[in-house]
Amino acid sequence: MREYDLIVVGGGSGNMIFGPAFDGWKCAVIEEDRLGGTCMNRGCVPSKMFVVAADVANSARESHRLNVDAHFDHVDWPALRDRVFARIDPIHERGMHYRRANGIDVYESRARFVGPKVLEVDDEELTARHIVVAVGARPTLPRLPGLDSVPFHTSDTIMRIDQLPGSMVIIGGGYIAAEMAHVFSAFGTDVSLLQRGPRLLLAQDDDISARFTQLTSARMRVETGVFHELFTHANGRITITARVGTASSFEIHADTLLVATGREPNSDHLCAEAGGLELDDHGHVVVDRFQRTNVDGVWAFGDVANHYQLKHMANAEGRVVAHNLAHPDDLHSLAGTLVPAAVFADPQVASVGLTERDARAQGLDVVVNIKPYSDTAYGWALEDTTSFVKVVVDAGTRRILGAHIIGPNAALLLQPLVQAMTFGQTADQIAREVIYIHPALAEAVEQALLELP
């Protein structure tokens, strides 16, 4: 059995663990696919490169609102795809070379636990004083009748297709479905979104989810409350037979099918239970606030251990693990539980903290305000009539409990609210004790806070 001081299983955020603090340690990283993980290779990074191009296409289409005569002709999909992945793909080889050149062993195969703190890789057994589990998650494949008999894509593959499809059906209504619907519809694909729930982006605040569903439905076919009855494939076309509620069945035909119904942790691929690791009901590795598992010397973080499925959360947890490995007498935990997130669709959505629905369900006494972009000078410049900022505030303490934004630059506008919530500033403090640039779009945030009851 080969012994190490530190083995990191998973080369996404796990690859960031190594640093000067571990000089002199015998270390290894195990990654069965590509260094960089989901985010770099098939998630956050490439998708945003496609989103930026899609935003440009939509801006041209909508330029008439601003009395500008511009138009969208077409997208050179192969050139766009190749530009994106020519930037991304070399990172894997460079990363492996860098790790090996710095004395870290790199295993390019799947690892599995065969006992507590014992991993098997390519018929070789490895152990270590510390093992960090960071194997991430993968697309969930729902059990739908006939789905296994038709060709389909997931977020792992859809961005690498050879040609822009003429038509596409997307199963799902979360952030991946929303972003990919934006990308392909902006480029001219006839997109249909089929969502089991009553609205798109159901995890968002109800007002945000309703507005997003309304605006998306104006751009493409959106069916909510869908029950799938059959998937078939013939003559290069996919047919989905479905119904809404008790209504009669209908058929949708498409060249391409994208399944975007969520993600599940890769703990089963790792045989985590064989390693003695405790899992929750969803298959996530259970950790304490220091990212320790129930097995001494085994740590876990990222998508395999939390339900957020967000790269910035994995990065934050990874920094905690790296510190705690190097400083066992001074353990750190995440400073707080506020986890902001954004959906880079059209419109863009960003949120942090409690929704109004959740705050009221908890019995909290809250005041709420919604401020349209259109009430600000920059909103006038944008000719924006649909975007808004919503804040949920504790009526007694005036602390901000939640913030939710839909519209251009939502992710940027949210950040000062995240900071205010993190450091305990009240809504009145950041509304009245901060000077906001006029006529910047941030005035929508300022006015949402100033006008709170």
Stockholm file with secondary structure:
# STOCKHOLM 1.0

chainA/1-453         MREYDLIVVGGGSGNMIFGPAFDGWKCAVIEEDRLGGTCMNRGCVPSKMFVVAADVANSARESHRLNVDAHFDHVDWPALRDRVFARIDPIHERGMHYRRANGIDVYESRARFVGPKVLEVDDEELTARHIVVAVGARPTLPRLPGLDSVPFHTSDTIMRIDQLPGSMVIIGGGYIAAEMAHVFSAFGTDVSLLQRGPRLLLAQDDDISARFTQLTSARMRVETGVFHELFTHANGRITITARVGTASSFEIHADTLLVATGREPNSDHLCAEAGGLELDDHGHVVVDRFQRTNVDGVWAFGDVANHYQLKHMANAEGRVVAHNLAHPDDLHSLAGTLVPAAVFADPQVASVGLTERDARAQGLDVVVNIKPYSDTAYGWALEDTTSFVKVVVDAGTRRILGAHIIGPNAALLLQPLVQAMTFGQTADQIAREVIYIHPALAEAVEQALLELP
#=GR chainA/1-453 SS CEEEEEEEECSSGGGGSCSGGGTTSCEEEECSSCTTHHHHHHSHHHHHHHHHHHHHHHHHHTGGGGTCCCCCCCCCHHHHHHHHHHHHTHHHHHHHHHHHHTTCEEECSCEEEEETTEEEETTEEEEEEEEEECCCEEECCCCCTTGGGSCCBCTTTGGGCSSCCSEEEEECCSHHHHHHHHHHHHTTCEEEEEESSSSSSTTSCHHHHHHHHHHHHTTSEEEESEEEEEEEEETTEEEEEEEETTSCCEEEEESEEEECCCEEETTTTTTGGGGTCCBCTTSCBCCCTTSBCSSTTEEECGGGTCSSCCHHHHHHHHHHHHHHHHCTTSCCCCSCCCCCEEECSSSCEEEEECCHHHHHHTTCCEEEEEEEGGGSHHHHHHTCSSCEEEEEEETTTCBEEEEEEESTTHHHHHHHHHHHHHTTCBHHHHHHSSCCCTTSTTHHHHHHHHTCC
#=GC SS_cons         CEEEEEEEECSSGGGGSCSGGGTTSCEEEECSSCTTHHHHHHSHHHHHHHHHHHHHHHHHHTGGGGTCCCCCCCCCHHHHHHHHHHHHTHHHHHHHHHHHHTTCEEECSCEEEEETTEEEETTEEEEEEEEEECCCEEECCCCCTTGGGSCCBCTTTGGGCSSCCSEEEEECCSHHHHHHHHHHHHTTCEEEEEESSSSSSTTSCHHHHHHHHHHHHTTSEEEESEEEEEEEEETTEEEEEEEETTSCCEEEEESEEEECCCEEETTTTTTGGGGTCCBCTTSCBCCCTTSBCSSTTEEECGGGTCSSCCHHHHHHHHHHHHHHHHCTTSCCCCSCCCCCEEECSSSCEEEEECCHHHHHHTTCCEEEEEEEGGGSHHHHHHTCSSCEEEEEEETTTCBEEEEEEESTTHHHHHHHHHHHHHTTCBHHHHHHSSCCCTTSTTHHHHHHHHTCC
//
